[in-house]
Each structure stands twice: as structure tokens, then as C-alpha cells.
Amino acid sequence: QVQLVESGGGLVQPGGSLRLSCTASGSIFRTHAMGWYRQPPGKQRELVASITTTSSTTYADSVKGRFTISRDNAKNTVYLQMNSLKPEDTAVYYCNAQHVVFRSNYWGQGTQVTVSS
């Protein structure tokens, strides 16, 4: 059973930074692309950033130039560095792992990010 455990959320002022971490139990990094999604209050969940097993990355237009996704395969951990945070970045952030062939998904429990003065 794979578990994804997120950490690093919290309250930050506009313009500030946070780094989210997601550590996976089990050896899934070689076979799973990793991603960060977010769900703002009252809205649908959306993709923020993703990274393949070969470290190719994609970003939502709203976070390009501000957020950076990375992975450390030796630690089974994926990171989301968030800079220049805006109030509209406020959301619950979820870690996702998707099998590269079967497209099966695992989700973390979510971590709250609040950007407010």
C-alpha cells in the first residue's frame, strides 16, 4: 500500500515563499510521475505542476516563473518550491503519483496553504 505524506503548508504573507514536500512509502518513484494539485475554496481541483520519471516538468500558466517542482528519487520525495505567493494561491495542495503505464493514481491527504496579510 502506497502512502503519500505531504508537509510544509502554512500561513504566509503575499510575496512570501513556502516549500511543500511529499514523501512516498514504497518504491514507486521509478514507475510514477509525480504532481502537485490544488483545490481553492469552492473550486475544483487543478493541476499545479508535474514531473516525470526523467524529470521533465510542466506548470500551470498561473504559477510559471514562481513555482518549481523537483524530485529526489533517493529520498522518494517530491518538492514544490513556491515563491512570490499571491492570495489566489490559497488552497489545499495535494500530492499525486500516477503510474506511467497503467495511469493508476495515489493521493496524499492534502496540506493547507494560506496566503494572507
Legacy VTK file of the C-alpha trace (Angstrom):
# vtk DataFile Version 3.0
C-alpha trace
ASCII
DATASET POLYDATA
POINTS 117 float
0.000 0.000 0.000
1.498 3.289 -1.118
1.115 6.330 1.080
1.937 9.917 0.185
2.616 12.242 3.107
2.715 15.985 2.488
4.232 18.645 4.683
5.240 22.287 4.537
1.948 24.114 4.261
1.001 27.074 6.403
0.188 30.750 6.516
2.389 33.170 4.601
2.145 36.817 3.612
1.791 37.846 -0.035
5.192 37.797 -1.709
6.471 35.131 0.644
7.692 31.609 -0.006
6.894 28.077 1.083
8.266 24.680 0.175
5.983 21.680 0.137
7.326 18.154 0.453
5.705 14.847 -0.380
7.319 11.600 0.679
6.126 8.284 -0.673
6.247 4.991 1.141
7.246 2.115 -1.069
9.386 2.183 -4.179
7.171 3.994 -6.650
9.364 6.755 -7.942
10.805 4.743 -10.809
7.368 3.959 -12.178
5.288 7.005 -11.268
5.099 10.558 -12.473
4.551 12.962 -9.590
2.408 16.037 -9.407
1.002 18.742 -7.200
-2.637 19.727 -7.445
-4.569 22.321 -5.519
-8.184 22.966 -4.648
-9.113 26.545 -3.767
-12.182 27.092 -1.578
-15.348 26.413 -3.554
-13.468 25.439 -6.699
-12.393 22.278 -8.473
-9.039 20.628 -8.027
-6.484 21.756 -10.595
-3.026 20.685 -11.684
-0.270 22.994 -10.466
2.872 21.193 -11.625
4.043 17.744 -12.634
7.351 15.969 -13.087
8.043 12.770 -14.988
10.362 9.933 -14.054
13.005 11.619 -16.226
12.398 14.984 -14.509
10.576 16.724 -17.339
8.291 19.328 -15.843
5.042 21.092 -16.673
3.362 24.006 -14.920
0.023 25.702 -14.870
0.228 29.112 -16.520
-0.755 30.787 -13.253
2.388 29.561 -11.458
5.019 29.621 -14.207
8.101 31.517 -13.102
7.056 31.384 -9.458
6.811 27.676 -8.578
9.381 24.939 -9.107
8.745 21.212 -8.858
11.606 18.795 -8.256
12.122 15.235 -7.140
14.722 13.321 -5.160
14.405 9.684 -6.154
16.819 8.520 -3.469
14.528 10.004 -0.811
11.240 9.129 -2.559
10.338 12.790 -2.176
8.915 15.431 -4.480
9.059 19.134 -3.668
7.161 22.225 -4.683
9.045 25.453 -4.102
6.564 28.328 -4.145
7.861 31.880 -4.405
6.136 35.248 -4.821
2.972 33.809 -3.364
-0.335 35.540 -4.037
-3.663 35.395 -2.184
-5.093 33.452 -5.126
-2.604 30.661 -4.391
-4.587 29.904 -1.237
-5.781 26.301 -1.458
-5.381 22.799 -0.170
-2.419 21.321 -2.012
-2.392 17.610 -2.839
0.452 15.371 -3.891
-0.266 12.860 -6.653
1.557 9.839 -8.034
0.452 8.341 -11.349
1.761 5.095 -12.832
3.387 5.825 -16.176
1.730 2.864 -17.911
-1.439 1.948 -16.030
-2.349 5.540 -15.057
-3.421 4.430 -11.588
-3.308 7.226 -9.029
-2.333 7.738 -5.417
-3.184 10.881 -3.459
-1.869 12.492 -0.336
-4.103 13.838 2.395
-3.546 17.467 1.440
-1.850 20.396 3.122
-3.349 23.856 3.557
-1.576 26.878 2.093
-2.984 30.272 3.040
-1.595 33.485 1.583
-2.861 36.473 3.508
-1.667 39.637 5.170
LINES 1 118
117 0 1 2 3 4 5 6 7 8 9 10 11 12 13 14 15 16 17 18 19 20 21 22 23 24 25 26 27 28 29 30 31 32 33 34 35 36 37 38 39 40 41 42 43 44 45 46 47 48 49 50 51 52 53 54 55 56 57 58 59 60 61 62 63 64 65 66 67 68 69 70 71 72 73 74 75 76 77 78 79 80 81 82 83 84 85 86 87 88 89 90 91 92 93 94 95 96 97 98 99 100 101 102 103 104 105 106 107 108 109 110 111 112 113 114 115 116
